[in-house]
């Protein structure tokens, strides 16, 4: 059977590209996210199917086996992952894209080392971006998984080290393109050397980023993986890869920029600074014990407080995700709304450890989209709120971000929950948040602490409300 030529492949690739754009458009809103996912899957199916029909593709047992094994692994991973594991799953998937770009770049160069300067630039840039994405994503995966501390590693002269590695990468490209050897290194050996340098750069860049910045890092690595895929598309002369990579790269960059704007940060500060750290030392948490005494509350008392309230705001955080309490929180919401109370959710841009983490959890539980609001939409309403329920959140409701100039998160916009009449914090204990910063909110006069696993405490709260 005669396969499709490059000009014929352009048609299904164009259709796939349109579906990818429709997918991104759908994913921009919770109401249309499901449809967006369907468009994305359909587009990817068309792109893969068309590629298998390409005239110049040699289909053999290795190709078929790779697709079958990779697809099976993907199905199993997606089926088994829980929402708390989604951030690290996304990070490790980004690393696969980076590794693929590295392998594609090296293999295309080995198959044709005299293809010209343009091809050499494509290989060099593709491998460099891929290597940074590969190792950076592995470090992000380890931090998100808890295998590595979220505290930033801020080496003395780290900016100079980064600049030196970038400079060497650029400098080595010149003899590589000219086909000259340097210090006894041939062209392919220069490519290997550059791969090692940029892989180390990826490690160092992400190691220097603190835990509170990980949602932005995941988004940024998503952008890197897109550009790596686009570079692979140029190397392979594959329009589908170029289109897909450009869409992923640009959308990831835009999302990272939006998140940084919401955090009052610059993207360069995130990439090169470590969260809120202008000096050479890693941030250290404040001494929580010197701020006063906390006031505890039990589920029955919280239920009574809620029944007396008319306006309630719920602030979800990563602790809710860990406890898998989103369905119980939705039950709580229904009970309160059935009692005539106004209930809304306040979502911080970096709540959780993945962009949109809380939105996905709440959508999964069936929380109505119209009561899930972003920080800018709700922050001014806290002074008019009777009760705020902070469920497993910490850094995103920390007043020290506005008042404590020595705090590592100083300057980050936060949800001003402390302005409400009463704040109830659902928390396991008095530990600091992911950024390693103590929270003065716990000691405010209008704050009450409900200690315990969020799933257990909310279940007890729901039970008490149903009995009233």
N, C-alpha and C positions, 0 to 999 in steps of 0.2 A: 504493500500500500504506500502510495506516495504521500509524504508528509507535507506540512504547511511551510511555505517559504516565509522569509522575514516580513515581506510586505503583507502576506496573508495573516500572519500572526498579529499584525498591528491592530486588526479589527477586534479580536477577543481581548487583547490587552487594553484597548481603549475602553471597551465595555467594562472590564474589571476596574479600570481606573475610575470611571464614573461611579461605579458601585462603592468604591472605597471612599470617594468624596461624600456620597450619600450616607455612608456608614458614619463618618466623622460628624456630619451634620446631625444625624439622629442621636449620636452619643452625647451631643451637647446638652440635651435635656433629658431629665429622668423619664418623662412621659413617653418619649420616643426611643429610649435607649435599647429596648428589646428589638425594635425594628431595625435600628442601626446595626446591631450585632448580626441580624439575619443578612442585611446587605453586605456586611463585611465577609461573612462566611461564603456567601454566594460568589462574590467577587474573587475571593481567593480560590474557590473551587474552579471557576472559569480559567483563572490564570494558570493554575497547576495543570488542568486538563489540556489547555492549549499548548503548554510547554511540552507535554508528552507527545503531542502531535507534530512537533517541529521536525522538519526534514533532516536537520543536521544532528539530531539527538540520537545517540546510540544507546538503545535500551538493552540492558543486560541484567543479570541476576543481582549485581551489586546495587544498581539503581533501584530496582524494584524492592530488594530487601531493605535498603535504607529507608525508603518511603514507608514501607509496611511497619518496620521496627520503630521508626521515629513517630509515626502516627499512633501506634499502639501505646508508646510511652506517654505521648501527649494526652491521649484519652484517659489513661490511668491517673496521671498527675492531676488533670483538671477535675476528674471525678472525686478524687480523694482529698483535695485541698479544702481546708476550711477558710473562712474569710480572714481569720487572724494570720493565716499562712499565705494569703494572696500577695502581700508586698514582697516577701522573699521569693515567691514563685515568679513574679514579674521580673524581679532583678536577675534571677538565674536564667530566665528566658532571654533577657537582653544579652547576657554573656554568650549564649549560643549564637546569636546574630553576629556579635563581634568576632567570635572564633571562626565562624563561617567566612566572614570577610577576609580574615587573615589567611585562611587556607585557600580561598579562591584567588587572592592576590598572588600568593607564592606559587600556586600551581599554574596560573596563567603566565606568570613570568618564566617559569621553568620550561613551559611548552613553547614559548616564543620570546626569546631574550633580545631579539633584534626587531621588535615591532615598531620602534620609533619613540620619539620623545613624549608625545601625548599619551601613548599607552603606558610609558614608564611613569609619568606623573600620576595617572589613574591608579596604577599598582601601588605606588609609594603612599599616596594619600589614603587609599582604601585600607591598606595594611595598617597604617599608623592609627587611623580612627578606630579600626577594628580591634587593635591591640589594647588601646586605652579603654574601649568599651568592655572588652572581655575581662580584663583584670579589675577594672573599677567596679563592674557589676558583681564580680565574685566577692569583693570586699563589702559592697552594699548588702549582698545576700547574707554574709556572715554577721554583719551588724544587726540587720533586721531580724535574723534568726536568733540572735542572742549568743552566738558562738564567739562574738568579738564585742568588746566594750564600745558603747556609743560615744564615749569621750573622744574628742578630736586629738589626734597626734600632731602636735605643733612643733616640728623640729626647728632648731635655730637656723635661720637662713633658708627657710623652706621655699620662699618665693624665688630666691636665686637658684635653688636646685631645680625648680620647675622650669624657670627660664633657660637654664643651662641645658636641660634635656630637650626642650623645644628647639633651642639653637643648634644643638648637635644634630637633631633630626633633620632640620632644614639644610644644614651644611653638608651632610652626607648625601643628600639627594643630588647635588651637583655632579660629583664623580660617578654616582650610580647612573644618571641619565647619559653621561658622556662615555660610559663603558670603561672608565679608568679604575684601576685598583688603588686602594689607599692603605698604606701600612701592611701590604701583603693581602688585604681583603679583596676578593673578587666581587663582581656585581651581586651575585646571589648571597655572598657572605655579608656584604654591606646591608642587604635587605634583612637578613637574619639579625644582624647587629641592631639595626633600627627597630625591628620588632621587639627585641629585648628591652631597648631603652624606653619605647613608648608603653610597653607593658608595665615597666616599673613606674612610669609617669602616672598611669591609671591607678596603680596601687597607692601612690603617694597622694594624689589628688583627693581620693575618697577617704583615705585614712585621716586626712586633715579636716574632714567635715563632721560636725557634731550631730548627735542623735536627733535634735529638734529640727534639723534641716533635711532629714532623710526623705520626707515626701517630695521636696524639691529635687533632691538628688535622683530619686527614682524617675521623676519626670524628665530630668536632664539626660539621664542615661538612656531613656526612651528615645530622646532626640538623637543622641549619639548613634544608637543602633539604627535609626532611620537613615542617617547619612552614611553609615557603613554599608547598609543595604543598597543605597543609591550608587555608591562607589563600585560595589560588586556588579551592579547593573551596567555601568559603563564598561567595566572590564570584560563582561560577558556579552556585551551588546544586546542586553535584554531590557526592552522598554518597560515591561511590567515591573521589574525590580527598581528601575529608575523612578517610575511614577510612585510606586508604593513607598520607597525609601524617602523620596522628597516629601510626600504627605506626612509620613510618620515623623521625619526630622523636623519639619516646619511646625507641625501641630505640637510636638513635644517642646520645642523651643518657645512657642507662644504660651503654652500652659505654664512653663517654668517662669516666664516673665510675668504672667498674671499673678502667680502665687507669690513671687518676690515683691511685686507691687503691693499686694495685700498685706505682706509682712513688713513693709517699709524697708525693704532691703534691695540692694542691687544684685544682679546675677553674678557679678564678679566677686562680690563680698561672700556669696555662698560658696562659689567654686574655690576661692583662694583663701578665705578667712577662717573657716570654722565658725560656728554660731556665736556671734557677738564678741569675738575675741580679737582685740586689736593688739594685744601683747603676745609675748612668746609662750606664755603659760596656758595650760588648759583650764577651763572654768571650774571652779569648785563650788559646791552647794553651800548655801548659807546655813548658819546654825539654827535649826528649827526650834530647838528647845528654849532659846532665849526670847522668843517672841510672845510668850504668854501661855494661857491654858486654853484648851479646846473644850467646846460644849458638845457632849454626845447626846444622841437622840435614838429612840427605838422606833421600830416600824409603826407601832400603834400611834405614837405621838406624831410621826410624819403624816400618817393618814388623817389624823384630826386636823393638822395644819392645812393639808390640801383641801379638806372639805370646807374649811373656812375661807379658802381663797377663791377668787374669781378669775384671776389671770395667772397662768402657769407657763413657764418656759423651761424646756428640757435641753440641757447641753450634753450631748453624748461624746464619749472619748474612747480611747483604745481599750480602757478597762471594760467597757461594755462589750467590745468585740471579743476580748479574751474570755469573758464569762458567757458569751453567746446569749446575751440577755435581750437582744433586740425584739424578739417576739413578746417577751414579757413586758417590755417597755411599751410596745404597741397595745397590749392588753390594758396597761395602766392608762394609756392615752384614751382609749375607747371609754373606759369607766368614767374618767374625768369629763370627757366631752358629753357623755350621756347625762352627766349630772349638771350640765349647763355651763361648764367652765370653759374658758378659752385656753386652748393648749397649742403651743407652737414649739418648734425645734430651732435652736440656734447652731449653725454649722460654721466652724472656723476653717479657713482655707487649708490649714495643715493639721486638722484633727485626724488622729489615726496615723498610719505610717505609709499612706498611699494617697495620691490625689483622688478625692471623691470617695474615700473609704467609708465615711459615715453615711453618705448619701446612698451608697450601694447596700449597706446593711439595713438601713431603714426601708428602702424600697423592697428588699427581700422580705422584710417582716410585714409589708403591706401598709406602712404609714402613708397617709394621704400626702401627695406631693405638695399641695398648696399650703401646708402648714410647716414645711421644711424650708427655712429661710437662711440666707447667708448672713455673715457677720454684719456687713454694712446695712442690711435691711432691718436688723433687729436691735443693734447696739443702743440706739437712742431710746428704746422702749423699756429698758431695764428699770429705770426709776419708777415706772408705772406698773411694774410687775409685782405681784404678791409673793410668789414663791418661784425660786429657780432650783431645779434639780440638776446637779452636776454629777453625771454618771460616768465615773471612770476617766474623767478629764483632769488635767493638772496645769500644765504650762499655758494652755490657751485661755485660762481664767485667772492668771497670776497678776495681781495688781502691781507687783514689783516691776513689771515691764514698763510701767508708767512712772513709778516713783523712785526706784532704786537704780541710781546711775552706775553702781558697781555690779549690777546683775548682768550675767551673760546674755539675758534676753531683753535687756533694756532697749526700748525703741520699737519692739515688735507690737503691732496692734493686737489687742486681746479682747475677748468678750467681757464686758464690764458687768459681770454677774453680781459683784458686791454692792451695786447700787440698788438692788431689789430690796424689798422689805425683809424677806427671809431667804437664805441660801442653804440648801441641804446638799452636802457633799457625800456621795456614795463612794467609799474607798476601802481598800483592804487594810491599810494602815497609814502611818504618817510619813512614808517614804517620799523622796523627791520624784519629780516627773522624769520623762525620758531625757530632758536636757540637763538633768542633774541639779536642778534649782529648787530650793525650798519655797513653799507657797504661803505668803502671809495671809491669804484669804481664810485659811483654816482657823485663824485666831481672831477674826473679826467678831464683833458683838452680835451681828445678825446672822452668823454662820453656825450651822449645826452639822455635826459629823455622824453619819450612819455607817459604822464600820462593818466590814464583811465582804464576802464575794457578792458582786453585783447581782448575779442570778438569784442567789438566796435571799438577799435583802429586798429585791424588787418583788420576788414571789411572795414574801411575807407581807409587803406593802399592798400588793394586789389582793391578797386574802383578806387583810384588814378592811380594805375599801369595800369589798363585796359584802362584808358582814354589816356594813353601816346602812 
